[in-house]
Amino acid sequence: MIFSQLSKAIKRPLQLAIGILIALNLLILSGCQNSTTPVSKNGEPIELTLWHGINPPPNRDVFQTLTDKFNKTHPQIQIKPIYIGQPDQQLPKILTAIVGNAPPDVLWNNPTLAGKLAELNAIVPLENWLDKSPRKAEIYPALFESMELGGHTWSVPLGTNNVAIFYRPSLFAAAGIKEVPQNWAELKQVARSLTRDTNGDGRTDQHGIVLPLGKGEWTVFTWLPFMFSAGGELNGEIPQSPVPQIDNPGSHAALELWSDLLKEGSAILSAPERGYELDNFIAGKVAMQITGPWTLAQLQQSAIDYAAMPLPILKRPAAVVGGENLFLMKTSPERERAALVFLEYVIGEEFQTAWALGTGYLPINLKSRQSQAYQSFVEKNPVLRVFLEQMNSARARPIISGYSRLSENLGRAIEGTLLGRNPQDALKESQERLKLTLDIATAKEK
């Protein structure tokens, strides 16, 4: 069972709870050095490792700059960021470190990893700290779903985003399209109109939209909003069901939409597992692409025209929360207290504003979003309004311990459909496989 072991797995020693409570008196709100900042037993600075997979490299540079600023104002706490690859590549390293009792102090990863890390008793619950911190009221409300499971808060967001549809206004104008599509029927019609033989050689050289081929998390992340918009729910008719319901009416509708776009010839597929690449969009070979605000720097450098539209709706507006969170790994009370000071800094207004301006991520801090600096940034980059507005209807991906199996099987159903399988057959097979893998995992735990 996905949830049955959590209550046993997440108990922590009284000493740790006391340590976190002590840390509350040590946290500083301004980002400036305080004489009561935790120090090591020998008086030397505490060096904390932070494993991450921040990409592209310019975003990594922004994070390093902000970390350096923290280190300068907190000489007794030194954060050492270490790039260990993309999230899909990190899990073996993380599990090896946990088993070897050599974890990092702080871990950057998708919030969907929370259930697994909690089950392994590898992370510190954060509610005792966060509930008493003024920063909690500053966190955007839609993000708590990605932070909480089983009555505990397991992580805090570093940055957030969601996906919308970027489009080329010049290609819309050339096709005589004056309004962006609001619903799925209009999306299909617009995609057909944008699929053209632009040079008269009898072959299609411009398609309406590119769809991400693959069974990895990127494909799942970009497809899930369509499932939610169609009324789909992964917990099915039984809330907190131990087996998520991949095979649901919303999934059928979302897969049929993507399948129809391909069958009608108005969509092309990306290279396998590379649906985030913008080459065809920038070259004008596709007029629409599902992606997020982190692409702004690349689009600006390309010097093409572009705009963004909300994801078209079937039954309800929907988006999926993206971005990565920070986990406090179990190490020692001393190191955990020091790491909490850094987490306080990361979720604060100063860090969040600088991170948003430097990367295109949306701030997770409400004060940051309302700041003059960020509002000016939005004025210069109006496409951000689409993503900010979509956060009002954003949903988190499940952070259950079996999420990796859920994602893998959803990805298989999506990929199979894009390669020509019947959506109903693909979903049924994936649902059966998911149940089997979760049953096997549960049996091993008993």
ZITAZI-V379979 format. One record per residue. RES is the residue in one small letter. PHI is phi in whole degrees, 0 to 359 (* if undefined). OMEGA is omega in whole degrees, -180 to 180 (* if undefined). Layout:
res->{RES:RES}
phi->{PHI:PHI}
omega->{OMEGA:OMEGA}
This chain:
res->{m:i:f:s:q:l:s:k:a:i:k:r:p:l:q:l:a:i:g:i:l:i:a:l:n:l:l:i:l:s:g:c:q:n:s:t:t:p:v:s:k:n:g:e:p:i:e:l:t:l:w:h:g:i:n:p:p:p:n:r:d:v:f:q:t:l:t:d:k:f:n:k:t:h:p:q:i:q:i:k:p:i:y:i:g:q:p:d:q:q:l:p:k:i:l:t:a:i:v:g:n:a:p:p:d:v:l:w:n:n:p:t:l:a:g:k:l:a:e:l:n:a:i:v:p:l:e:n:w:l:d:k:s:p:r:k:a:e:i:y:p:a:l:f:e:s:m:e:l:g:g:h:t:w:s:v:p:l:g:t:n:n:v:a:i:f:y:r:p:s:l:f:a:a:a:g:i:k:e:v:p:q:n:w:a:e:l:k:q:v:a:r:s:l:t:r:d:t:n:g:d:g:r:t:d:q:h:g:i:v:l:p:l:g:k:g:e:w:t:v:f:t:w:l:p:f:m:f:s:a:g:g:e:l:n:g:e:i:p:q:s:p:v:p:q:i:d:n:p:g:s:h:a:a:l:e:l:w:s:d:l:l:k:e:g:s:a:i:l:s:a:p:e:r:g:y:e:l:d:n:f:i:a:g:k:v:a:m:q:i:t:g:p:w:t:l:a:q:l:q:q:s:a:i:d:y:a:a:m:p:l:p:i:l:k:r:p:a:a:v:v:g:g:e:n:l:f:l:m:k:t:s:p:e:r:e:r:a:a:l:v:f:l:e:y:v:i:g:e:e:f:q:t:a:w:a:l:g:t:g:y:l:p:i:n:l:k:s:r:q:s:q:a:y:q:s:f:v:e:k:n:p:v:l:r:v:f:l:e:q:m:n:s:a:r:a:r:p:i:i:s:g:y:s:r:l:s:e:n:l:g:r:a:i:e:g:t:l:l:g:r:n:p:q:d:a:l:k:e:s:q:e:r:l:k:l:t:l:d:i:a:t:a:k:e:k}
phi->{*:291:260:294:269:296:298:283:282:253:290:233:296:299:301:294:299:297:300:294:297:298:299:299:283:258:292:247:262:260:85:264:294:230:294:267:302:304:231:288:298:268:86:279:301:269:263:250:267:232:273:208:225:299:210:287:308:301:293:298:295:298:296:297:299:291:292:300:296:300:299:291:269:227:299:271:229:243:269:243:288:229:282:238:102:288:309:295:267:278:304:302:294:295:296:298:294:294:297:276:56:223:283:290:281:227:237:264:191:296:299:296:280:302:301:295:294:293:298:277:59:258:236:265:297:251:294:298:280:292:298:258:265:296:291:300:292:267:282:300:304:297:275:294:299:272:252:243:202:60:82:235:260:254:197:233:283:276:198:223:193:204:250:226:248:280:217:258:305:295:287:298:296:296:269:76:268:255:231:283:292:258:224:292:298:292:299:296:293:297:298:296:294:274:271:216:263:279:248:73:265:84:237:290:237:220:251:292:207:252:249:282:276:143:242:281:295:299:299:297:300:279:271:305:301:291:297:296:297:276:90:287:222:284:269:58:275:248:305:59:301:293:241:304:265:299:273:226:303:295:296:302:296:294:293:295:299:295:296:297:301:289:298:282:81:265:231:237:263:287:296:306:60:227:291:272:285:256:304:292:294:294:283:82:280:228:264:222:210:276:198:235:290:293:274:304:299:296:294:294:292:285:66:268:277:200:209:227:232:297:297:302:251:258:248:202:297:204:213:239:294:249:99:234:245:249:252:267:281:285:228:215:306:298:289:294:299:295:295:297:298:292:299:299:295:295:274:279:299:299:298:297:294:296:296:294:293:273:237:92:299:278:294:271:263:297:296:296:299:271:292:297:299:286:298:294:297:293:300:279:230:298:299:297:299:298:288:296:293:294:298:291:239:281:240:269:289:302:254:293:295:268:297:299:289:300:297:300:284:299:300:295:294:294:300:301:296:295:265:114:286:291:304:297:293:296:291:299:296:294:297:295:295:298:299:297:294:290:297:295:297:294:297:293:286:282}
omega->{-176:-171:-168:-176:-172:-176:178:-172:-169:176:-180:-179:178:-180:180:-180:178:179:-180:179:177:-178:-179:179:-176:-176:179:-173:-174:-177:-179:-179:178:-175:-179:178:-179:175:180:-177:-180:178:180:177:176:178:-178:177:178:178:-178:175:-176:-177:1:-177:178:177:176:179:178:-180:179:179:180:176:177:179:177:-178:-179:-178:178:-175:179:177:-178:-179:180:178:179:178:-178:177:-178:-174:-179:-179:-171:-169:178:179:-179:-179:178:-180:180:180:-180:180:179:-178:170:177:180:-180:173:177:176:179:179:180:-173:-177:179:-179:177:179:178:-179:-174:-177:-177:172:-171:-172:180:176:-172:-178:-179:-180:175:-180:-177:-179:-178:-179:-179:-171:-177:-174:-176:178:180:-176:-167:177:176:178:-180:173:-171:-178:172:-177:172:179:-178:179:170:179:173:178:171:179:-179:-179:-179:179:174:-179:-180:179:179:-179:-175:-179:176:-178:180:-177:-174:180:179:178:179:180:179:179:177:-178:-178:179:-168:167:-172:-178:174:-179:177:179:179:178:174:178:-177:-173:173:178:-175:177:178:177:180:-174:179:179:180:-178:-178:-179:-176:179:179:177:179:179:179:178:-179:176:-178:176:173:-179:-179:-180:-179:177:180:178:179:-175:174:-176:179:-176:179:177:178:-177:-178:178:179:177:-179:178:179:179:178:-178:180:178:-176:176:170:180:174:169:-178:177:-180:-178:180:-177:-172:-171:-178:177:-180:-180:-179:179:170:-176:-178:177:178:179:-172:-173:179:-180:-174:-177:180:-180:179:179:-179:178:175:172:179:173:180:177:174:176:179:-170:167:179:-175:174:-179:172:178:-179:175:-178:-176:-180:176:178:174:-178:178:178:175:180:-179:-178:179:177:180:-179:179:177:179:178:177:178:-175:-177:-180:-175:-175:180:-174:178:-180:179:-180:-179:-176:-172:-174:174:176:178:176:-177:-177:178:178:179:-177:-176:179:-179:-178:178:176:178:178:178:180:-180:-173:177:-180:-180:179:-177:177:180:-179:177:179:178:-175:178:176:169:-179:179:177:-177:180:-176:-178:178:177:-178:-179:-177:171:-180:179:179:180:-179:180:179:-179:179:171:180:173:-178:-179:180:-179:-180:-180:-180:-180:178:179:180:179:180:-180:-178:179:177:179:-180:180:180:-180:-178:-175:*}
